[in-house]
Amino acid sequence: MRGVVAGEVLRIALPVVVLLWLAFRHRLWGAWPVLLGAFVVSGGIGALRWYAIYRI
């Protein structure tokens, strides 16, 4: 179970880290509001999925 959790965290965190790096390197600086919104929405959906899985 811990391996699954670690894999899911890595699968979610790695793209976010890459996008943040690109944003801070000014390659995506103009798109940061969209990136932030996408991060909040995807994080919320991910949290709800884990909550639903935990409840089953």
mmCIF file of the C-alpha atoms, coordinates in Angstrom:
data_MODEL
# 
_entry.id   MODEL 
# 
loop_
_atom_site.group_PDB 
_atom_site.id 
_atom_site.type_symbol 
_atom_site.label_atom_id 
_atom_site.label_alt_id 
_atom_site.label_comp_id 
_atom_site.label_asym_id 
_atom_site.label_entity_id 
_atom_site.label_seq_id 
_atom_site.pdbx_PDB_ins_code 
_atom_site.Cartn_x 
_atom_site.Cartn_y 
_atom_site.Cartn_z 
_atom_site.occupancy 
_atom_site.B_iso_or_equiv 
_atom_site.pdbx_formal_charge 
_atom_site.auth_seq_id 
_atom_site.auth_comp_id 
_atom_site.auth_asym_id 
_atom_site.auth_atom_id 
_atom_site.pdbx_PDB_model_num 
ATOM 1  C CA . MET A 1 1  ? 0.000   0.000  0.000   1.00 0.00 ? 1  MET A CA 1 
ATOM 2  C CA . ARG A 1 2  ? 2.843   2.429  0.787   1.00 0.00 ? 2  ARG A CA 1 
ATOM 3  C CA . GLY A 1 3  ? 4.333   1.869  -2.651  1.00 0.00 ? 3  GLY A CA 1 
ATOM 4  C CA . VAL A 1 4  ? 1.029   2.745  -4.271  1.00 0.00 ? 4  VAL A CA 1 
ATOM 5  C CA . VAL A 1 5  ? 0.743   5.937  -2.239  1.00 0.00 ? 5  VAL A CA 1 
ATOM 6  C CA . ALA A 1 6  ? 4.338   6.899  -3.023  1.00 0.00 ? 6  ALA A CA 1 
ATOM 7  C CA . GLY A 1 7  ? 3.750   6.247  -6.711  1.00 0.00 ? 7  GLY A CA 1 
ATOM 8  C CA . GLU A 1 8  ? 0.594   8.347  -6.756  1.00 0.00 ? 8  GLU A CA 1 
ATOM 9  C CA . VAL A 1 9  ? 2.286   11.218 -4.926  1.00 0.00 ? 9  VAL A CA 1 
ATOM 10 C CA . LEU A 1 10 ? 5.194   11.099 -7.366  1.00 0.00 ? 10 LEU A CA 1 
ATOM 11 C CA . ARG A 1 11 ? 2.852   10.927 -10.340 1.00 0.00 ? 11 ARG A CA 1 
ATOM 12 C CA . ILE A 1 12 ? 1.024   14.037 -9.113  1.00 0.00 ? 12 ILE A CA 1 
ATOM 13 C CA . ALA A 1 13 ? 3.957   15.993 -7.673  1.00 0.00 ? 13 ALA A CA 1 
ATOM 14 C CA . LEU A 1 14 ? 6.478   15.585 -10.485 1.00 0.00 ? 14 LEU A CA 1 
ATOM 15 C CA . PRO A 1 15 ? 4.448   17.389 -13.184 1.00 0.00 ? 15 PRO A CA 1 
ATOM 16 C CA . VAL A 1 16 ? 3.578   20.139 -10.713 1.00 0.00 ? 16 VAL A CA 1 
ATOM 17 C CA . VAL A 1 17 ? 7.242   20.617 -9.853  1.00 0.00 ? 17 VAL A CA 1 
ATOM 18 C CA . VAL A 1 18 ? 8.165   20.796 -13.554 1.00 0.00 ? 18 VAL A CA 1 
ATOM 19 C CA . LEU A 1 19 ? 5.410   23.332 -14.247 1.00 0.00 ? 19 LEU A CA 1 
ATOM 20 C CA . LEU A 1 20 ? 6.459   25.460 -11.291 1.00 0.00 ? 20 LEU A CA 1 
ATOM 21 C CA . TRP A 1 21 ? 10.072  25.333 -12.447 1.00 0.00 ? 21 TRP A CA 1 
ATOM 22 C CA . LEU A 1 22 ? 9.043   26.457 -15.940 1.00 0.00 ? 22 LEU A CA 1 
ATOM 23 C CA . ALA A 1 23 ? 6.888   29.230 -14.493 1.00 0.00 ? 23 ALA A CA 1 
ATOM 24 C CA . PHE A 1 24 ? 9.658   30.545 -12.267 1.00 0.00 ? 24 PHE A CA 1 
ATOM 25 C CA . ARG A 1 25 ? 12.164  30.386 -15.106 1.00 0.00 ? 25 ARG A CA 1 
ATOM 26 C CA . HIS A 1 26 ? 9.793   32.840 -16.862 1.00 0.00 ? 26 HIS A CA 1 
ATOM 27 C CA . ARG A 1 27 ? 8.940   30.415 -19.633 1.00 0.00 ? 27 ARG A CA 1 
ATOM 28 C CA . LEU A 1 28 ? 5.332   30.184 -18.446 1.00 0.00 ? 28 LEU A CA 1 
ATOM 29 C CA . TRP A 1 29 ? 5.218   33.293 -16.276 1.00 0.00 ? 29 TRP A CA 1 
ATOM 30 C CA . GLY A 1 30 ? 2.195   34.744 -18.057 1.00 0.00 ? 30 GLY A CA 1 
ATOM 31 C CA . ALA A 1 31 ? 0.223   31.565 -17.475 1.00 0.00 ? 31 ALA A CA 1 
ATOM 32 C CA . TRP A 1 32 ? 0.731   31.312 -13.706 1.00 0.00 ? 32 TRP A CA 1 
ATOM 33 C CA . PRO A 1 33 ? -2.932  32.053 -12.807 1.00 0.00 ? 33 PRO A CA 1 
ATOM 34 C CA . VAL A 1 34 ? -4.048  29.154 -14.996 1.00 0.00 ? 34 VAL A CA 1 
ATOM 35 C CA . LEU A 1 35 ? -1.360  26.905 -13.515 1.00 0.00 ? 35 LEU A CA 1 
ATOM 36 C CA . LEU A 1 36 ? -2.442  27.811 -9.996  1.00 0.00 ? 36 LEU A CA 1 
ATOM 37 C CA . GLY A 1 37 ? -6.091  27.158 -10.807 1.00 0.00 ? 37 GLY A CA 1 
ATOM 38 C CA . ALA A 1 38 ? -5.250  23.817 -12.398 1.00 0.00 ? 38 ALA A CA 1 
ATOM 39 C CA . PHE A 1 39 ? -3.171  22.875 -9.355  1.00 0.00 ? 39 PHE A CA 1 
ATOM 40 C CA . VAL A 1 40 ? -6.006  23.701 -6.960  1.00 0.00 ? 40 VAL A CA 1 
ATOM 41 C CA . VAL A 1 41 ? -8.616  21.842 -9.019  1.00 0.00 ? 41 VAL A CA 1 
ATOM 42 C CA . SER A 1 42 ? -6.470  18.762 -9.606  1.00 0.00 ? 42 SER A CA 1 
ATOM 43 C CA . GLY A 1 43 ? -5.406  18.695 -5.961  1.00 0.00 ? 43 GLY A CA 1 
ATOM 44 C CA . GLY A 1 44 ? -9.022  18.897 -4.829  1.00 0.00 ? 44 GLY A CA 1 
ATOM 45 C CA . ILE A 1 45 ? -10.098 16.138 -7.199  1.00 0.00 ? 45 ILE A CA 1 
ATOM 46 C CA . GLY A 1 46 ? -7.182  13.973 -6.098  1.00 0.00 ? 46 GLY A CA 1 
ATOM 47 C CA . ALA A 1 47 ? -8.046  14.504 -2.439  1.00 0.00 ? 47 ALA A CA 1 
ATOM 48 C CA . LEU A 1 48 ? -11.685 13.603 -3.080  1.00 0.00 ? 48 LEU A CA 1 
ATOM 49 C CA . ARG A 1 49 ? -10.621 10.455 -4.939  1.00 0.00 ? 49 ARG A CA 1 
ATOM 50 C CA . TRP A 1 50 ? -8.416  9.357  -2.046  1.00 0.00 ? 50 TRP A CA 1 
ATOM 51 C CA . TYR A 1 51 ? -11.230 10.104 0.395   1.00 0.00 ? 51 TYR A CA 1 
ATOM 52 C CA . ALA A 1 52 ? -13.635 8.028  -1.697  1.00 0.00 ? 52 ALA A CA 1 
ATOM 53 C CA . ILE A 1 53 ? -11.166 5.143  -1.942  1.00 0.00 ? 53 ILE A CA 1 
ATOM 54 C CA . TYR A 1 54 ? -10.519 5.286  1.801   1.00 0.00 ? 54 TYR A CA 1 
ATOM 55 C CA . ARG A 1 55 ? -14.257 5.153  2.551   1.00 0.00 ? 55 ARG A CA 1 
ATOM 56 C CA . ILE A 1 56 ? -14.783 2.005  0.442   1.00 0.00 ? 56 ILE A CA 1 
# 
